[in-house]
Amino acid sequence: MPEPEQGPSADVDLVAAEREVLTWDLFGRAVREACTQVVDDGYAPQIVLAVARGGLLPAGAVAYALDVKNVFTMNVEFYTGVDQRLPVPIVLPPVLSAVDLAGARVLVVDDVADTGETLRLVLDFCAGHVAEVRSLVLYAKPRSVVAPEYVWRRTDRWIDFPWSAAGPVAPSAQRGAASARR
């Protein structure tokens, strides 16, 4: 019986077993399947509201799949690293004006409902301003305080998304500006 493989490829296999990995190809399928749930449910959003940054690409793909032309963005910061987050999510400027959403059927789109706190913040922002608001995520975790109406897959593992798994190519503008002042 051969010995278990050691070295770098064994480490990759271990990481893959501990994480959910979404590839670009699977992303396309995930969006189509999640949008099929929306259509089958009879919900016809007039606005897709992306939760930036993680929800930007899913929201764009959802808007195309559902043929929704009005796409808005709400930039919320919560995660600062792998399983590291701020005490509470915060909305970053520019802040979306609730009047832009007034009376509309809105579909809030994010990549994952992990704790659900970010999604709750955005849904609470919409409440009272819109005719109806529902949420779609690619992944939902069991601990989420929000139960999105539309979920492609449920997991309790960390998720590697194709748009963020490799990390930044260049330092962020904030870090770069701080370094330039030294």
N, C-alpha and C positions, 0 to 999 in steps of 0.2 A: 504494500500500500504506500503510495507516495506521500512524502511529508507535505504539510500545508506550505504554500508559497510564502516566502518572506521577502522583504524589501519593498521598494516603492509601489509596485503594482498591488501587493497585498494591502498596503495602506489605502490605495484608491478603492479597492473592493470593500474595505471596512467602512470607509466614508460613505460609499454608495449605499451600503446596507443601513446606515444610520440616517440617511437623508432621502428625501423625495427629490428626484431630479426631473425637471421639466425641460425638455429639449425644444428647439424652435419648431420642429415638425409636430411634436405632440401639442405644443401651444396652439397651433392652428386647429387641430382637432378638438382641443379642450374648449376653445371659444365657440366653435360651431355647435358642439354638444350642449354647452351652457345656454346658448341663444335658442336652441331648439326647445329647451325647457320654458323659456320666456314666451315663445310663440305658442307652444302647446297650452300654456296657461292662459292665453288670451290677453296678456298684458302688452300694451302698445305704448311704450314711452315716447314722449315728445322731446325729452332731453336726456342725454347720457352725461352723468357727472363723474368725472375721473378723480380718484383720490391719488394725488401725486405723492411720491414718485412711482411707487410700485404699480398703481392702477392705470398709469398713462397708456402703456402699450395694450393691455387688455381692453381698456375703454375704447381706444381707437378701433381695435378689431371688432369689438361688440357693436360700435356705432355703424360700421360698414355692414356687418352681418344682419343687423336689424334695420338697416337703411334709415338711420336717424342722422340728420344733418347737424342738429344743434348739440354741440359737445362743449361742456364747461369743465373747468379744473378747479379743485380745491387742494391747496398744498398743505399737508399736515405732516408734522415731524413727530415721530414717536420712537422709532428704532434708531439707535446710534451705532449698532454693530450686531454681530451674531448673538442673538438672545440678550442684547443689552438695550435698554430703553430708558427714556425720560420717565419721571414720576407720573406724568399725565401727557397725553398728546396735545400739541399746540398747533394752531392755525398760523401759517406763515403768510406774509404779504406777497402779492396783493390779495386782499380778502375779497372773495366773491360777494357780490351784492345780491341779497335775497330777492330783490325786486326783479332780477333777471330770471328767477325761477318761478315767480308768482303764478299760481293757478295751473301749473304744468304737471304732467305725469312724468316723474323723474326716475331714472334707473341709476343708482349709485354703483360704480364698478371699482373694485379693488382686486389686487392679486390674491390676498389671503385675509381671512378673518382669524387672526391668531388669538390675541386676548379679546378682540372685538372692540376695544376702546376707541380706536381710530374710526372705525365704521360707525360706532354709536355717536361720536362727536359730529360726524357729517350728517347722519340721519336726524339727529336732534336739531342741527342747523336748518335742515329742510322743513322740519315739522312746523305746521302753522303757516307756512308760506306756499306750499305746493298743494295741488289737488290730491296727489298720491305719490308716495315714494316707496320704492322697493330696492333691494340690493342684490347684486350678483358678484360672486367671487369665484376665482378658479379653485381655491382651496379653503376649507373651513376646518378649524381644529376644535376638538371637543370642549376646550376650556373657554371658548368665545362667549362673551356676554351678549352677543347679538347672534340670532339665527337667521342668516341671509336666506331670502326666498329661493335663490338660484345658486346652486353649488355644483361645480363639476366633479370635485373629488374631496373626500374627507381623509384627514391624516393627523397624526400627533407628532410627526417627525418634522425636523427643520427642512425647508424647501430651498433648493437651488434653482433660481429662475435664470433663463438664458441671458437676460439683459443685465443681471447684476452679479452672476457667479464669479466672473473673472476679475471683478474690482475695477477701479478707475484706471484709465491709461495715464492721466495726468493728475497732479494734486488738485484738490478742490480750490476754487477761487478764494475761499476764506483762508485756507491754510497757506496758499500761495502768496496772498497779500501779506499775511503775518510774517512769512519768511523773507519777503522782499524788504520789510521794514527793519530787519535785524542788521 
